């Protein structure tokens, strides 16, 4: 598992709104049984509104998505199957959004 890898949302019930999750956990915490993730929500289902600095917009698998930082959570590592891609190229925006959510900067 690599930081910023994207996985299919393991929750069947919420997958319609949040088709993917992005793993933001540091590789130094690989031994933990859980992973810290942020859901990626379909932009169109959130009134096409991104909150500047908090919910970065990304395009993944041809879909316009929002990184829903306020919904950051953890999931058991075993629920995350094979990575379907990566958002490593948007590392800075994601880290900035987490910083903004926690520290307000």
C-alpha positions as CSV (number, residue, x, y, z in Angstrom):
1,X,0.0,0.0,0.0
2,X,1.3,3.4,-0.9
3,X,0.4,6.8,0.3
4,X,-2.1,8.5,-2.1
5,X,-3.2,5.2,-3.7
6,X,-6.9,5.1,-4.7
7,X,-9.2,2.2,-3.9
8,X,-12.7,1.3,-4.7
9,X,-14.9,2.3,-1.8
10,X,-15.3,-0.8,0.3
11,X,-18.8,0.3,1.5
12,X,-21.4,-0.8,-1.0
13,X,-24.0,1.4,0.5
14,X,-22.1,4.7,0.0
15,X,-20.3,3.8,-3.2
16,X,-22.9,5.7,-5.3
17,X,-21.8,9.0,-3.8
18,X,-18.3,8.1,-2.9
19,X,-16.9,5.7,-5.5
20,X,-13.4,5.7,-4.3
21,X,-11.2,6.4,-1.2
22,X,-7.7,7.8,-1.2
23,X,-5.2,6.3,1.3
24,X,-3.3,9.2,2.9
25,X,-1.5,7.2,5.7
26,X,2.3,7.4,5.9
27,X,4.2,4.4,4.8
28,X,5.9,4.5,8.2
29,X,2.7,3.2,9.7
30,X,2.3,0.2,7.4
31,X,2.2,-2.2,10.4
32,X,-1.2,-0.8,11.6
33,X,-4.3,-2.8,10.9
34,X,-6.1,0.3,9.7
35,X,-5.5,2.9,7.0
36,X,-6.5,6.6,7.1
37,X,-8.5,7.4,4.0
38,X,-10.5,10.3,2.5
39,X,-13.5,9.6,0.4
40,X,-13.7,10.9,-3.1
41,X,-17.2,12.1,-3.9
42,X,-18.9,12.7,-7.2
43,X,-18.7,16.4,-7.7
44,X,-22.1,16.5,-9.5
45,X,-23.8,15.0,-6.3
46,X,-22.4,17.8,-4.2
47,X,-23.9,20.7,-6.2
48,X,-20.6,21.0,-8.1
49,X,-19.3,23.1,-5.2
50,X,-15.8,22.7,-3.9
51,X,-14.8,24.4,-0.7
52,X,-11.6,26.3,-1.5
53,X,-8.6,24.7,0.2
54,X,-10.7,22.0,1.9
55,X,-12.1,19.8,-0.8
56,X,-9.8,19.8,-3.8
57,X,-11.2,18.8,-7.1
58,X,-9.6,15.9,-8.9
59,X,-10.3,13.9,-12.1
60,X,-10.0,10.2,-11.7
61,X,-11.1,7.5,-14.0
62,X,-12.8,10.1,-16.2
63,X,-14.9,11.4,-13.3
64,X,-14.9,14.8,-11.7
65,X,-14.5,14.2,-7.9
66,X,-14.0,16.1,-4.7
67,X,-11.5,15.0,-2.0
68,X,-13.9,15.2,0.9
69,X,-11.3,16.0,3.6
70,X,-13.9,16.7,6.4
71,X,-15.0,13.0,6.0
72,X,-11.5,11.7,6.7
73,X,-11.7,8.3,8.5
74,X,-10.0,5.0,9.0
75,X,-10.9,1.6,7.5
76,X,-9.5,-1.8,8.2
77,X,-6.6,-2.4,5.8
78,X,-8.0,-5.8,4.8
79,X,-11.1,-4.0,3.3
80,X,-8.9,-2.2,0.8
81,X,-8.3,-4.6,-2.1
82,X,-6.2,-3.7,-5.1
83,X,-5.3,-0.1,-5.7
84,X,-7.0,1.2,-8.8
85,X,-4.8,4.2,-9.3
86,X,-2.9,7.0,-7.5
87,X,-3.3,10.7,-6.7
88,X,0.3,11.1,-5.8
89,X,0.6,13.8,-8.4
90,X,-1.9,15.8,-6.3
91,X,-0.1,15.3,-3.1
92,X,0.4,18.9,-2.3
93,X,-3.3,19.8,-2.6
94,X,-4.4,16.8,-0.5
95,X,-1.8,17.5,2.2
96,X,-2.8,21.2,2.2
97,X,-6.5,20.3,2.6
98,X,-5.7,18.0,5.6
99,X,-3.6,20.8,7.2
100,X,-6.5,23.3,6.6
101,X,-9.0,20.9,8.2
102,X,-6.8,20.3,11.3
103,X,-4.9,23.6,11.7
104,X,-7.0,26.1,9.7
105,X,-4.1,27.1,7.6
